[in-house]
Amino acid sequence: MLVKNNYDECLTNLACSIRRYFGLKYNHNTLKYIDKILDTKKPKNVVVILFDGMGYRILNRVLDENSFFIKKYIKKLQLYFQLQLLLQQLQLELD
C-alpha cells in the first residue's frame, strides 16, 4: 500500500501551531484543532512527546480503553517519510 505524505497534517504543522500560540514566526499551515485547544486552554507550557514506532493501531491493540493514551487521543497524524518512498523506488529499479 502506497501512502503519500499529508503536508497539511504533519509534525511541521503541529510545531507551527505551537509557534503561533507563543507568538513566534512560522512558515507553514497550523493545525486548526490544535490552535483551538491551545487558545481555549491557554497553557503556560506545551510539551510534545513523540514515540517513534508506536502507532495508532498498536496503541488500540494493546491498550485498554481507559488507558491514558486512549483517553487523551485527539487525532491521528499520518507520518510517512520520503526515505521509504525512495527505498521502494530503488527496489523497483533493481527488479
Backbone as ProteinMPNN parsed JSONL, in Angstrom:
{"seq_chain_A": "MLVKNNYDECLTNLACSIRRYFGLKYNHNTLKYIDKILDTKKPKNVVVILFDGMGYRILNRVLDENSFFIKKYIKKLQLYFQLQLLLQQLQLELD", "coords_chain_A": {"N_chain_A": [[0.849, -1.173, 0.0], [0.709, 2.114, -0.943], [1.393, 5.072, 0.636], [0.881, 8.484, 0.767], [2.562, 11.498, 1.74], [0.933, 13.78, 3.911], [0.95, 16.954, 3.754], [-0.476, 18.89, 5.032], [-1.226, 18.07, 7.475], [0.869, 17.32, 9.55], [3.89, 16.775, 11.514], [5.28, 19.154, 11.226], [3.24, 21.032, 10.922], [2.063, 20.821, 13.419], [4.139, 21.824, 15.017], [4.123, 24.43, 14.019], [1.628, 25.318, 14.914], [2.121, 25.431, 17.665], [4.161, 27.331, 17.712], [2.735, 29.53, 16.692], [0.883, 29.913, 18.756], [2.556, 30.821, 20.829], [3.323, 33.209, 19.802], [5.381, 33.274, 17.951], [7.296, 33.34, 14.873], [6.149, 31.513, 12.052], [6.171, 29.288, 9.217], [4.487, 27.607, 7.836], [1.264, 25.993, 7.374], [-1.005, 25.831, 10.165], [-2.398, 23.508, 12.577], [-5.716, 23.491, 12.851], [-7.418, 22.365, 14.81], [-5.656, 21.954, 16.903], [-4.843, 24.57, 17.336], [-7.255, 25.585, 18.326], [-7.529, 24.153, 20.736], [-5.247, 25.062, 22.142], [-5.804, 27.837, 22.26], [-8.122, 27.81, 23.778], [-7.517, 26.436, 26.216], [-5.235, 27.75, 27.05], [-2.426, 27.129, 27.871], [0.541, 27.432, 29.921], [2.905, 26.196, 29.303], [3.915, 23.959, 26.691], [4.254, 20.614, 25.947], [5.569, 18.237, 23.822], [5.564, 14.877, 23.146], [7.105, 12.476, 21.32], [6.634, 9.29, 20.266], [8.374, 7.241, 18.559], [7.531, 4.809, 16.237], [5.42, 3.848, 17.701], [2.55, 3.326, 16.83], [-0.863, 4.272, 15.977], [-2.517, 2.018, 15.513], [-1.19, 0.039, 16.963], [-1.367, 1.049, 19.575], [-4.176, 0.946, 19.964], [-4.544, -1.773, 19.851], [-3.125, -2.86, 22.016], [-3.659, -1.402, 24.327], [-5.92, -0.682, 27.017], [-9.247, 0.658, 26.918], [-9.552, 2.59, 28.857], [-7.06, 3.592, 29.286], [-4.453, 6.071, 29.652], [-3.34, 7.121, 27.203], [-5.247, 6.376, 25.273], [-7.559, 7.632, 26.215], [-6.798, 10.316, 26.046], [-6.374, 10.731, 23.41], [-6.447, 12.617, 20.428], [-6.266, 13.056, 17.579], [-5.206, 11.213, 14.728], [-2.061, 11.472, 13.156], [-0.73, 11.112, 9.984], [2.306, 9.835, 9.359], [4.755, 9.544, 7.137], [7.662, 8.999, 5.645], [9.829, 10.415, 3.12], [12.059, 8.83, 2.654], [11.206, 6.185, 2.771], [9.669, 6.038, 0.445], [11.664, 6.48, -1.448], [13.275, 4.216, -1.044], [11.474, 2.245, -1.871], [11.217, 2.919, -4.583], [13.855, 2.49, -5.452], [14.018, -0.265, -5.066], [12.179, -1.146, -6.97], [13.502, -0.386, -9.293], [15.701, -2.059, -9.189], [14.605, -4.544, -9.576]], "CA_chain_A": [[0.0, 0.0, 0.0], [1.47, 3.345, -1.035], [0.809, 6.168, 1.404], [1.529, 9.756, 0.44], [2.632, 12.467, 2.831], [-0.104, 14.796, 4.008], [1.697, 18.113, 4.223], [-1.368, 19.783, 5.76], [-1.413, 17.497, 8.809], [2.088, 16.606, 9.91], [4.575, 17.347, 12.675], [5.609, 20.547, 10.919], [2.051, 21.829, 11.213], [1.923, 20.834, 14.871], [5.131, 22.787, 15.511], [3.667, 25.773, 13.646], [0.547, 25.679, 15.838], [2.726, 25.791, 18.939], [4.85, 28.604, 17.493], [1.697, 30.554, 16.566], [0.327, 30.155, 20.093], [3.506, 31.604, 21.619], [3.618, 34.461, 19.111], [6.613, 33.15, 17.191], [7.146, 33.245, 13.423], [6.009, 30.171, 11.476], [6.132, 29.386, 7.757], [3.584, 26.613, 7.248], [-0.085, 25.98, 7.949], [-1.159, 25.28, 11.504], [-3.492, 22.549, 12.741], [-6.801, 24.288, 13.434], [-7.941, 21.751, 16.039], [-4.665, 22.216, 17.946], [-4.975, 26.009, 17.62], [-8.44, 25.772, 19.162], [-7.225, 23.635, 22.072], [-4.305, 25.976, 22.782], [-6.476, 29.103, 22.533], [-9.131, 27.589, 24.814], [-6.915, 26.039, 27.497], [-4.201, 28.742, 27.355], [-1.376, 26.579, 28.735], [1.774, 28.2, 30.074], [3.926, 25.388, 28.626], [3.432, 22.881, 25.826], [5.239, 19.543, 25.825], [5.231, 17.242, 22.805], [6.342, 13.651, 23.286], [6.974, 11.67, 20.116], [7.014, 7.898, 20.431], [8.626, 6.711, 17.231], [7.188, 3.401, 16.087], [4.26, 3.479, 18.5], [1.458, 3.81, 16.014], [-2.263, 4.263, 16.41], [-3.036, 0.644, 15.524], [-0.567, -0.683, 18.077], [-1.986, 1.542, 20.81], [-5.54, 0.413, 20.087], [-4.499, -3.22, 20.028], [-2.537, -3.297, 23.288], [-4.087, -0.626, 25.487], [-7.298, -0.695, 27.467], [-9.956, 1.897, 26.547], [-9.412, 3.557, 29.944], [-5.664, 3.99, 29.453], [-4.183, 7.491, 29.47], [-3.145, 7.471, 25.796], [-6.506, 6.226, 24.537], [-8.49, 8.664, 26.686], [-6.322, 11.641, 25.649], [-6.193, 10.736, 21.96], [-7.181, 13.672, 19.727], [-6.343, 12.79, 16.143], [-4.06, 10.502, 14.174], [-1.295, 12.124, 12.096], [-0.079, 10.135, 9.114], [3.705, 10.179, 9.178], [5.355, 8.625, 6.176], [8.77, 9.813, 5.202], [10.281, 10.251, 1.744], [13.037, 7.762, 2.583], [10.507, 4.951, 2.457], [9.326, 6.095, -0.976], [12.906, 6.322, -2.187], [13.657, 2.808, -0.97], [10.556, 1.488, -2.729], [11.578, 3.195, -5.963], [15.118, 1.803, -5.723], [13.725, -1.686, -5.169], [11.538, -1.364, -8.263], [14.526, -0.255, -10.325], [16.583, -3.219, -9.124], [13.871, -5.758, -10.014]], "C_chain_A": [[0.899, 1.242, 0.0], [0.727, 4.461, -0.325], [1.582, 7.423, 1.069], [1.54, 10.655, 1.672], [1.455, 13.422, 2.765], [0.551, 16.023, 4.618], [0.811, 19.158, 4.898], [-1.649, 19.282, 7.171], [-0.204, 16.652, 9.163], [2.744, 17.293, 11.104], [4.979, 18.795, 12.456], [4.452, 21.457, 11.267], [1.784, 21.906, 12.713], [2.893, 21.853, 15.474], [4.704, 24.22, 15.192], [2.513, 26.233, 14.535], [1.107, 26.125, 17.176], [3.448, 27.13, 18.82], [3.837, 29.748, 17.395], [1.165, 30.935, 17.939], [1.244, 31.045, 20.934], [3.964, 32.879, 20.918], [4.921, 34.454, 18.334], [6.311, 33.036, 15.694], [7.022, 31.777, 13.002], [5.754, 30.308, 9.985], [5.173, 28.411, 7.076], [2.213, 26.718, 7.915], [-0.049, 25.409, 9.362], [-2.286, 24.249, 11.494], [-4.61, 23.259, 13.496], [-7.335, 23.688, 14.735], [-6.958, 21.91, 17.191], [-4.709, 23.692, 18.332], [-6.13, 26.26, 18.581], [-8.189, 25.301, 20.601], [-6.303, 24.6, 22.815], [-4.981, 27.29, 23.16], [-7.5, 28.98, 23.654], [-8.495, 27.334, 26.175], [-5.835, 27.006, 27.964], [-3.102, 28.211, 28.284], [-0.163, 27.503, 28.807], [2.921, 27.525, 29.316], [3.242, 24.35, 27.747], [4.56, 21.877, 25.679], [4.723, 18.561, 24.781], [6.15, 16.056, 23.013], [6.063, 12.797, 22.056], [7.497, 10.27, 20.401], [7.173, 7.295, 19.046], [8.325, 5.218, 17.198], [6.012, 2.953, 16.924], [3.028, 4.042, 17.812], [0.089, 3.645, 16.632], [-2.818, 2.841, 16.505], [-2.482, -0.163, 16.689], [-1.199, -0.252, 19.394], [-3.375, 0.95, 21.011], [-5.551, -1.083, 20.342], [-4.057, -3.606, 21.44], [-3.042, -2.554, 24.52], [-5.576, -0.756, 25.758], [-7.958, 0.638, 27.114], [-9.875, 2.971, 27.631], [-7.972, 4.019, 30.158], [-5.491, 5.473, 29.104], [-4.117, 7.861, 27.988], [-4.422, 7.349, 24.973], [-7.486, 7.324, 24.939], [-8.092, 10.058, 26.204], [-6.096, 11.779, 24.143], [-7.052, 11.828, 21.319], [-7.368, 13.318, 18.257], [-5.075, 12.097, 15.692], [-3.397, 11.357, 13.101], [-0.608, 11.038, 11.285], [1.348, 10.591, 8.86], [4.35, 9.118, 8.288], [6.451, 9.407, 5.484], [9.241, 9.439, 3.801], [11.31, 9.137, 1.604], [12.373, 6.445, 2.218], [10.109, 4.917, 0.984], [10.56, 5.871, -1.834], [13.346, 4.861, -2.195], [12.755, 1.937, -1.844], [10.907, 1.679, -4.193], [12.869, 2.484, -6.345], [14.889, 0.317, -5.895], [13.08, -2.01, -6.514], [12.562, -1.303, -9.396], [15.455, -1.459, -10.346], [15.913, -4.493, -9.646], [13.874, -5.933, -11.505]], "O_chain_A": [[1.759, 1.383, 0.869], [-0.425, 4.757, -0.643], [2.813, 7.42, 1.086], [0.655, 10.585, 2.525], [1.032, 13.824, 1.681], [0.693, 16.127, 5.836], [1.306, 20.211, 5.298], [-2.248, 19.997, 7.974], [-0.244, 15.424, 9.087], [2.218, 18.27, 11.637], [5.016, 19.58, 13.404], [4.648, 22.53, 11.839], [1.332, 22.934, 13.217], [2.514, 22.646, 16.336], [4.904, 25.123, 16.005], [2.429, 27.414, 14.874], [0.621, 27.093, 17.762], [3.36, 27.968, 19.717], [4.06, 30.82, 17.957], [1.011, 32.115, 18.255], [0.772, 31.917, 21.664], [4.885, 33.551, 21.383], [5.504, 35.509, 18.083], [5.199, 32.679, 15.304], [7.712, 30.91, 13.538], [5.195, 31.307, 9.53], [5.072, 28.405, 5.85], [2.037, 27.443, 8.895], [0.824, 24.611, 9.705], [-3.032, 24.138, 10.521], [-4.447, 23.592, 14.67], [-7.669, 24.425, 15.663], [-7.378, 21.994, 18.345], [-4.623, 24.03, 19.512], [-6.01, 27.04, 19.526], [-8.585, 25.965, 21.559], [-6.544, 24.921, 23.979], [-4.761, 27.806, 24.256], [-7.724, 29.934, 24.398], [-8.886, 27.942, 27.171], [-5.548, 27.074, 29.16], [-2.87, 28.77, 29.355], [0.118, 28.256, 27.875], [3.792, 28.194, 28.761], [2.125, 23.919, 28.031], [5.684, 22.237, 25.329], [3.58, 18.11, 24.851], [7.371, 16.206, 23.053], [4.917, 12.44, 21.787], [8.668, 10.092, 20.739], [6.189, 6.884, 18.432], [8.811, 4.459, 18.036], [5.634, 1.783, 16.867], [2.532, 5.108, 18.176], [-0.092, 2.982, 17.653], [-3.507, 2.503, 17.467], [-3.195, -0.943, 17.32], [-1.528, -1.091, 20.233], [-3.71, 0.504, 22.109], [-6.469, -1.601, 20.979], [-4.563, -4.578, 21.999], [-2.869, -3.031, 25.641], [-6.381, -0.92, 24.841], [-7.268, 1.653, 27.024], [-10.108, 4.146, 27.348], [-7.691, 4.754, 31.104], [-6.284, 6.046, 28.358], [-4.769, 8.814, 27.561], [-4.648, 8.148, 24.065], [-8.17, 7.885, 24.083], [-8.962, 10.899, 25.976], [-5.674, 12.833, 23.668], [-8.237, 11.952, 21.626], [-8.492, 13.284, 17.755], [-3.993, 12.364, 16.216], [-4.078, 11.906, 12.234], [0.026, 10.145, 11.847], [1.572, 11.617, 8.219], [4.463, 7.95, 8.662], [6.17, 10.391, 4.801], [9.076, 8.304, 3.355], [11.424, 8.55, 0.529], [12.923, 5.67, 1.436], [10.203, 3.87, 0.344], [10.506, 5.153, -2.833], [13.743, 4.332, -3.233], [13.228, 0.998, -2.483], [10.898, 0.72, -4.965], [12.971, 1.933, -7.441], [15.491, -0.306, -6.769], [13.397, -3.029, -7.128], [12.491, -2.082, -10.346], [15.945, -1.842, -11.408], [16.592, -5.412, -10.105], [13.304, -6.898, -12.015]]}, "name": "protein", "num_of_chains": 1, "seq": "MLVKNNYDECLTNLACSIRRYFGLKYNHNTLKYIDKILDTKKPKNVVVILFDGMGYRILNRVLDENSFFIKKYIKKLQLYFQLQLLLQQLQLELD"}
